[in-house]
Amino acid sequence: MLTTSPEPHAQPRHAPRKRLLEVCAPALTSPVVALGLLLGSACHRTSPELDPSHTRVISQTALSDEILWNLGPEARARVAAISSLADDPQYSDVAGRWPTDVPRLAGQSEALLARTPDLVIIASFTAPETQAMLRAQKVKLRVLDGFTGFADYRTHVRAIAGDLGLQAAGDTYLRSFDTQLQQLKSRVVEASPRPRVVTWHAGNTAGSQTTFQALTDTLALENIPAANGRTGHFALTGEQLIAWDPDIIVTACAPDLATDNGVENGCVRAERQLAAMPGIAATKAARNRGVLAIPPRMLFSSGSGMLDACEYMHTQMIERKLAPGATP
């Protein structure tokens, strides 16, 4: 969704300077927004239409950091700053790829406006005060909304590529992505009944209308919460998890840990600790090596990491004989 703020009270395209406080009065109730106004005094000007070939863009989500990188060199050259999560391997699929001279900016920083962007990419869950500051400055916003699977990801890629006039690059990237996804689906063997799976991390799980549901659909698994009519993410007690007795429990890997004997793999440790928990140790998943830890950047991804998660899970399930089929 590409948005701009409407003209306050149907002001002319160039409100007289004496009307500045009247036009901006609502914004001045927020210290963050007021600071933004002092930086640019821009609430009285309108934003021109984007010239895609010269758009300076700031990314404020890990997903848009990734998309801009994947669109190639021409898109990267337009980037004035990326999000503070861009280098976090727990959440970013492009950690360590963006050059160090590209600024990393936090969402509530006045440095956003100092970079004079033509376009800022945020998410529907971006802090309201940040959104208000940007709208008060008449900055064009690309608001990413919807993070439930592959269809939403394609929508976001096409939208950002379109904002930059790089539709061909977006189409090329998505063709490659979808080719890999279809190749994976062709290797998935449908079992009857489908293996029953639950994701459980930090006491939370995922039902339908989530990226985890997209993973289970791709891999021909039954997502137990979705099968029980649950949607979105929600808290799940250990007792309910045990009562469901899943074939597979998916969790996130822990960080690797340095020990006297070397580095302990965080995925192995997470699986071992979860499988040994009282009650869970008696589940089919724990008894049959069905506790499966996935790197967080894959499990929590709403972008290309979803495909990586599917590939990872598929390989692990076959190697552990949790699902039929053969690895490539």
N, C-alpha and C positions, 0 to 999 in steps of 0.2 A: 504494500500500500504506500503510494507516494503522496505526501501531504505537504501543504503549506497552510499557514494561518490565514483565516479570512481577514479582510480589512476591518479593523475595529470601527463599529458604528458607520459602516459604509463611507469611510474617509476617502477623499480623492487620492489618486495614485501617489501624490507627493504632498503629504500633510504639511501645512505651514509649521515652522519650528516652534511658534508660540503655542501650538497645540500639542507639543511633545508630551507634556505631563498628563494631559487629558487622555491622549491615545494610549499611553503606557501605564496609566495609574494602576490597572489590575496587576500588572507584572511587578510593580514596586512593592507589593506586599511580601514578596519573597526575597530575602537577602541575596540568594544565589542569582536570581534573575536580575536583581538590581545591579549587581556587579557586572553581569553580562551587558546590561544596557550602558553602563559607564564605559566599558571597553569599546563598544562600537557605536553607541547612540543610533542604533539601526532600526529601532522599532517604528520609526516614521517613514522608512523606505520599504518599497516592495521588492521582492526577489524577482530578478529576470528569469525567463524560462531557461532551463538548463541547456547549455551547448554541450552535447555529449562528448564531443572531441576535445573539449578543454576542461572537463569537470574535475575539480579537486575534491577528492572524497576522503572522509574520515570514517573508519569502521569502528563501531563500539560494541560489537559482539564477536565472540569466538567463531561463530558460524560465518559471518561476513568476512572476517580475516581469512578464513579458509577459502571461501568462494573467490574472493579477489585474487588470491594467490593462484588458484587453479585456472582462472581465466587467462593467465599468461602474462608475458612481459608488458604488453600495452596497457593492461589493467593495472598492473603493479606500478607503472610509471605515474599513474594518476593519484596514487595514494599519498595523502598528506600525513596520515597517522593511523595507527591500528589500536586495538583494545589492549588493556593491561593483562588480558588473559592469553595473548598471542603466543607467549613463550612457556606457558604452563603445560607440561606434558600430560597432566591429569585431565585436561579439558580440551586442549588444542590439537587438531590433527596436522597443524603445520608448525608446531613448536620448533624453534631453531632455524626456520627457513627464511623468515623475513630479515633483511639486513639490519644491523644494529643502528644504522643512521636513520631508520624510519622511527619516528617518535611513538612511544607507547603511552596512551593517555587514558586516565580514569574518567568514567562517565560524568562525574560531577565537577570536573576541573574547568575553570575558566579558560584554560589553554585550548579547549575546543574552538572557542571563538577567535582566539589569537591566531589560529592557523587559517583563518578566513576561508572556510570550506564552502564549496558550492553545494555539496551533498553530504549529509551525515546519515549513516546507517545505524539504526537502533532497533530494539525489539519492543514488542508490546508490553513487556515487563520492565523496561528501562524506568528508572526512578522518575516519578511524576515531575519533580522539580527540575530535572535535567531536560525533560521534554518541554516544560514550560519555558525554560531559558532559551532553548533553541527556537521554539515557535515565536517567542517575543522578538527574536532577531530576524525573523522571516527566512530562516535557513530551510532549504528543502530537506525533507526527511524521507528516507525509505524506512518504513516501519515493518519489520519482519514479524509476522503473526502466523501461528500454526506450525507446530513442530511434532507432527504425529507420524512421520514416515517418509517414504520415498517420493510420494506425490508432492508433499509440501516442500521437500528439498528441491525438486525440479522447479517448482514455482519460484522459489527464492533465487535460484541460479539465473533463471530467465529474467526476473525482474532487475537484478543488479546488472546483468549483462546489458539489458535494454537501457538502463540509466546511463551507461557509459558508451552507448552506441556500438556495443560489441556483441550484437546478437549472434553473429556467425561464430564467434569464439565460444559463446555459451552453448550453441547447438552442437558444436564439435565436441566440447567437453562432455555434454550429456549423452551424446551417442556413444562415446567411449565408456562412460559410466554404465549405461544401460546394457551395453554389450557384455561387460563383465558380470553384471547382475544376472542376465539371462543365461550366461554360461554356468554360473553357480546353480541357478534353478534347474538347469538340465541335468545336473549331477545329483540332485536331491531325489531320493527314493521314498515314495509315500509308504508309510507303515500303517497297518490296521490292527488295533487302534493306534492313533498317533501317540507318540511319547508325550507324557503330561509334564509341563514345566512351570516353574514359578521363579521370578527374579526376586531376590531378597537382599537388600543392602541397607545398613543403618536402620533396620526396622521398617523399611518401606518396600512396596511392590508396585507393579504396573498392570493395569487391566487393558481394556480395548482403548482405541484412540490414543495410542502411545507409540513411540518408536520401538519399544520392546515387542508390541503386538506385530509391528511390521517385520521384525526379525523372525518371530515364530511363524507368521504366515509364509515367509520365504522358505523356511526350513521344514515346513510341514509338521509343526509341533502344536499341541493344544496348550494354550495359555490358560491355566486353571482359573485365575481371577476373572478373565474375560468370559470364560465358559460359565461362570457363576454370575454374570450380569454386571460386573464391576467395570467402571470406566476410569481413565486417568490414573494418577498416582495417589496412593493412600497408604496409611500405616497398616501393618499386618503383624499380629502377634505371633510369637513363636508357637503358641498352642494351635493356632489355626493352620500355620504352615505344617506342623506335624500331623494334624488331622487330615489335611489334604494328601499327605504321603506322596509327593511328586516323584516322578522318575528322575527328574533333573532339577536341581536348584542352581540358578545362575546368580553370581555375586560379582563384586568388583575386586580386582587384585589389590593387595596392599602394596605400599612401596617396597622396593628391594631393601634388605637390611644387612648392613655390614656386621659380621660376627668374627670370632676368633678363627673360625674355619673358612673364612672367605665371605662371599656375598650370598645371602639366602634369597632365593627367588620369591618375590612378593605374591605371585599368583599361587605358587605351591603352598605357601604359608597360609594364605587366606582360605584355600580349600581345606587344608588340614584342620585349621581352627574351627571352621564352621561345621565340618563333618563330625567333629568330636564333641560338639555341644550337647548337653543332656537333652534327650528326646529326639533331637535331630539325628543323632547317631543311629537311631533305630529305623529311620526312613529308608525307603528303597534307594533314594538318591545317595545317601551316605554309605549304604551297604554295597552299592554297585559302582562306585567311582563316578557317581552322577552329580557330585558337587563340582560345579564348573566356574572357575574365576576367570573373568575377562578384563583386560586392561581398561581402566576407566574412560580413556579417550574414545574407545570403541563403544562400550556399554552405554555411556551417557551421550553419545553423539546424536545430533539431528542432521548431520551432513554425510560426507563421504565415509566417515568412521562407521556408519551403519553397515556398509558393504563389508568393511574389514571385520566387523563383529560377526556377520553371517559366515564369512570364510573361516574365521577362527573357531566359531562354535561348530560348524560343520565338520571341520577336521578333527576337533577334539571328540565329538560324539562318535564318529566312525572309529577312531583309534581306540576308544573305550568301549566299543560295541554297544553304545546307547541308541544307535540308529543304524538302519541298513545303508549300504552303499559303499563306495570306494573313494578314497582321496585321489586327486589328480596325480 
